[in-house]
Amino acid sequence: MKWKEWNRNLKIRLYGEGIMNLLFWSFFPFMTIYFEKSFGKDSAGGLLFLSQFFSVVASLFGGFCADRFGRKKMMVYAALGESLSFGLFAIVNSPWLSSPMLTFAAFSLLGVFGALYWPASHAMVADVVEEKHRSNVFAVFYTALNIAVVVGPIIGSYIFYTYRFEMLVTGMFLTLMLSWVLSSQLNETLTRREKEFKKGSWKQMIWKEISDYHLIVKDRNFMLFIIAGVLVAQTFMQLDILIAVYTSEVIHEQTVLSIGEWSWKVSGEKAFGIILAENGLLVALFTVSITKWMNRFREKKVFILSCCAYTVSIVLYGWSENLWLFIVAMGGFTLAELMVAGIQESFISKLAPADMRGRYFSAASLRFTLGRLLAPLSLIISNYTSYQLTFLILGFLALVSAFVYGRMTVEEGQIKEAEVEEYS
């Protein structure tokens, strides 16, 4: 699908979300280190767990509301909420006030509004793009995200600790501007609306939502997809949690390259920035091409191979203390990520009936929200055992995920007609 054929909604979102992702990745990778230094490993792990619990709940409601009230409205309101959250974030990291606990509150609110935003955003792509082009369009969005992953941490490694207040104020204004652009320029894509809420109690509204999600739970392939996704998320979610802390601890002004009397030395924090930049650069360069390559194979087979690649990479990373070995391990880690980057969103859109796409994408996001909810437990485990054992456990979970993917009955990337009819 060529750029000139893209819907205007997609172009607006690509630019707007690209800027926001750049800002986000300028501070997000360093938050685990910030919380670990402020509260200790155990408390930091518990707080991150709590933060993601809020995001799980918000994600489920976000998908429901996207199908009820429209994609555009949810995206606008979520962007406004992010602007307010950035405002609080800036105030509690200002020259006049510094509060790690209130920083945690602002960080959690950003996660909640992000969880409300993304189900509507993904559903909008599925609304306006034909099935045959979806995986490539999702791959382009994923590439744009990871361009931010390349540049963001490099910028953040220099400004997060010195110009945090200014960065967060910038985030407040950018998200406010994004909400205005979305409100004035986007077109609503939800054409088949369900009936609006009837007047009734909150209990009736909540029960109706639970009933709607019950249909999704009955979709066996989809539930296996979510369970496997949560398990393997314990591996790739460690990029900004366990990998961040481990890298910063084991590398102390390590000499990376030496030529004559000249030598290049990096600290743990700088080494982590290099690892993140490598991951983002590889994703930015190869997402689209690898997605096209993966489209030739069955989705189930790709999911399984990706899990195996995650297993090897995470174990190698945890048993290394050299930056060059970290770089090799991250290469395999990134390959595992790229194999499923475009096809998994397209896979969800194939499973989802048109009038339930928001809820399907919302439920599918549980792979990440539940995954991130559980991922901080690795910090607690490493505090009582060892880093090596913790990385081995994560590798084992990725293998279990491969087994769960193998239980899916979807063939040739197509959904059986009987399953589609059940939810139409």
N, C-alpha and C positions, 0 to 999 in steps of 0.2 A: 504494500500500500504506500503510494508516493505521498510526499509532504503536502502537495497541492490538493490532494484528495481528503486530507484530514478535516474533520469537523472543527468549526471555530472553537467550540468548547474545549476540545483537546489541545489546541494550540495555546489558548489562554492558560489552561491549567499547567501545561508543560513549562511555560516560562515562569508563572507565579510560584508553582511548587518547587521549581528549580532553585529560585532565590531563597525560599524558605528552607529548603534542605541544606543549602550552603550554610545558612546561619545555624541551623540545628546541629550540624556536624562540627561546628566550631566550638561547641561547648559540651555536647552530650557525651562524647567518649571519655571526658575527663571527670564526669560526675561521680562515677564509681570510686575513683581515686580520691576525690574530694570527700565523699561520705566515709570512706574507709579511714582517712586521716582524721576526720572530725569525730567519728563515733566508735571506731574500731571495727574489725571484721564482722563480728557477730551482730552487732547493732546495725551496721551498714547492710548486711544481708537481710536482716529482718525488715528494715525500712524499705528496701527495694522490693521485697516480697509484698509488703502492704501496698506500695505504690501501684504495682502491677495488678493487684486484686481489684483496685478501683477501676483500672483500665479495662479489665475483663468485663465487669458489669456495664461500663459505659459502651463498650463495643457492641454488646448484645442489643442494648437500647438504640444505639446508632443505626444499626441495620434495620431494625423494626421501624424507626422513625423515617428512614430514607425511603422505605416502601410506602409508608403512610402519607407523609407530608411532602415528599419530593427530595431529589438529590441536591438541587441548588440550595434550597432553604437550609438543609442540614449543614452544607459546606460553609455557607455564609455565617451561620450562628457559631459553628465550631471555630472558624477563623477569628471571630470577635472574642470568643472565650479565650483563645490563645493569646490575643493581644492583651487582655486583662491579666492573664497569668504572667506574661512577660513583664507587665508593669509591676506586679507584686514581686517577681523575681528580682527586678532591678532595685526596688526599694530596699529589700532586705540584704542586698549586696552593694550598698551605696556607701559613700564616704561618711554618712551619718548613722548607718545601722548595718550591723553584720550579724546574721542569725542563721546558723546551719539548720536548725529545726524549721524555721520559716522558709528557708531555701528548699528544704525537702517538700514542704506543702506546695510551694509554687511549682516545683518540678513535677509533683504528682498531678497537679491541675493541668499542666501542659500535656501530660500523658493521657488524661481523661478526655480532653478536647481533641487530641489527635486521634483517639480511639473512636470518637463520634464522627470525625471527618472522613476517615479512610473507607469505611463501607460504602458511603454515598459516592465517593470519588471513583472507586473501582466499579461500582454498579453503573455509573455514568458511561465509562468506557465500554462496558458490555452492551449498553443501550444503543450506542451510536456506531459501533464497529461490527462489521460482518464477522461471523465465526471464523472464516478462513484467514482473516487478517489480525485477529485478536492477539495471538501469541507474539507477533512481531511488534504490535503497538505497545503491548505491555513491556516488551523488551526495550523499546525506546525509552519509556518512562523509567525503567529500571536503570538504563544507562545514564540518564540525566541525574538520577538519584546518586549514582556512584561517582559521577564527576564531582559532585559535592563532597562525597566521601574522600576523594583524593585531596581536594583543595582545603576543605573545612578543617580537618585535624592539623594540617600544617599551619594554617592561620591561627587556630585555637591554641596550639602549643606556645604561641608567642603572646596572644592577647588575653587568654582565659585568666591567667594569674595576675595580669597587670592592668588590663582594661576591661574587666568583667562588667562593671556597671555600664560603661558606654556601649558595650556589645549588646547587653540586655535591653537597654533603651532603644537601640536600633531595631532589635527584634520586635519590640512593642509597636513601633511605627510601621514596620514592614508588614506585620500581620494585620494591622488596622487597614493599611492600603490594600492588602490582598482581599480582605472582606469586602471592601468597596468595589474593587474590580469584579469580583465574583458576582456581587449583587447587581451591578449595572450591565455587565457584558455577557454573562452566561445565560443560556436558554435551558429551561427545564426539559428533562428527557424522559421523565416518568409519564408515559402516555396512557398506560392502563392502570388507573387508580382503583384501589379498593374503596369501599364506602368509608366515609370519615367516621371517627368515633361517634357512637351514639351517646347521648347524655347518660351518665351513670357514674357509679363510684369508681375510685381508683382501683379497688379490688377487681372489679369487672374488667377494667382496661388491662391490668396485669395478667389476669387469667386468660384474656384473649391473646395476649402476646405469647404466653406459655403454650397455648394451644397451637399457634402458628409454628412455633419452633418444634413442636412435637412432630410435625410432618417431616422436618429436616432430620430429626433423630432417627426416623424410620428408614432413611436412605442409607443402606448398609455400606455402599462404596464410599459415600461421603464421610460417614463416621469413622471408617477405617483410615481414610485420608487425614482426618483431623487428629486421630490418636497417634498415627505415625508421625505427623507433623510436629506434635507437641514433644514427642520423644527425641526426634532429631534436632529440634530447636534447642535442646539442652547443650548441643554441640556448638551450633553457629551463634547462639546468643552469648557465648562466652567471649566473643571478640572484644566487647567493651566491659566485661566483668572480670572473669578469672584471668583471661589472657592479658588484660590491661594491668592487673595487679601483679601477676607473675612476671611479666616482662620488666616492669618497673623495679621489682625486687632483685631479680637475678643478674641484671646488667648494671654494673657500676663503672661508669667511664671506660667502657670496653673499647679497645682499639679495633676498629673495623677494617681499616686499610692503612698500610704503611709503605711509603716510597722514599727511600733514603732517610733523611732526617725529618721528613714531613710525615705526619700521621693524622688520621681522622678518628677522633674518639667521640663516642656518643654515650649519654646517660640513659637510664631506664626509660624516662619519660620521652626523650627524643627517639629512642629505639621503637617505642610503641607507636609514635607518630609515623615513623617510617613504615612499620608493618601495616598500619591502617591505610597509608597512602598507596602501598603496593596493592593491597586488596582493591581499593577503589579504582586505581589506574587500570588494573587487569580487567575489572568489570566494565569500566567505561570503554575500553578498547575492543573487548571480545564478546560482550553480551549478545549483540544482534547476530553475529556470525555463528556463535555456538548455539543460539536458539534455533536458527535455521537448520543447523546440523541435527539438533535433537528432535526437530519436528519429523524427521524421517523414521523415528523409532516409536515403539509403543510407550505411552506415558509411564505405565507401571514399571517397565524395565529401566527407564531413565531414573525414576525415583529410587529404585533399589541400588543402582550403580552409584548414584550421588551419595547415598547413605554410606556405602562402603568406602568411598573416597574421603568422606568426613571422618570415618573411623581411623583410617591410616594417618591422616593429617593431624588430628587432635592428639593422638598418642605420640607421634613424632615430636610435636611441639612441646608437650609436657615433659619429655625426656631429653630436652635440649637446653643448653644454657649459652648458646652461641648465636649471635645475630644472623649469621649466614644460614645456619640450619633453620632458624625461625623463618627466614625468607623462603627457603625451600618448602617448609611445611605450609606456609601461608599460600604458596602457589597451588598446592594440592587442595587446600581448604577452599580457595577461590574457584577452582575448577568444579568442585562439588556444588558450590553455590550457583555457578553459571549454568550448569546442566539443567537446573529446574527453574531458573529465573523467569523465563517467559512462558513456559508451558503450564506451570501450575495455576496461574490466573486464568488462562484459557480453559484448562481442565475444569475449574470451578464453574465457569460460565456455561460449559456444556451440560453440567449436572443440574444447573439451576433453571427452573421455570421462569419465564420472563417477568411475571408479577411478584416473584420472590427473590430476585437477584440481590437486593439490598441485604435481606436476611441471610442468604447463602454466603455472601461475601463477609457479612458480619460474623457468622458462625465460623467461617473459614479463618478469620483473623484470630480465632482462639488458638490456632497453632502458634501465633506469635505472642498474644497476650498471656495465655496460660504458660507458654514456653518461657516468657520473660518473668512471669510470676514465680516459677520454680527455679529458674536459672541462678538467682543469687544464693541459693542453698549451697552451691559449689564453694562459695567463699567460706561458709561455715564448716563444710566438710574438710576443706583444706587446712583449716585452723586446728583441727583435731587429729588429722591423719598426716598426709603429705601431699604435695602437689602432684607427684607422679601417680599415686593411687587415685587421686581425684580425676586426673586426665584419663586414666584407664577406665574408670567408671563411665565417664562421658562417652568414650569410644564404644563401650559395650552398649550403651543406650542407643547409639546410632545404628549398631548392628540389629538390635531388637526392632528398631524402626523399619529397617529393610525387610525383616520378616513380616511385619504388619502390612507393609505395602504389598508384599507378595500374596496376601490373602484377598486382595481386591479382585473382583471378577470382571472389571472393565477390560475389554479387548479392543485393540486397534484404535484406542482413544475415543471410542464411540460408546454411547450409553444405550442400553437396551430399551426398546420402545415401551415395554411394559413399565419400566421404572419412570419414564417420562410421563406416561399417561396417568400414573398414580398421583402426580403432583400438579397436573395441568388444571 
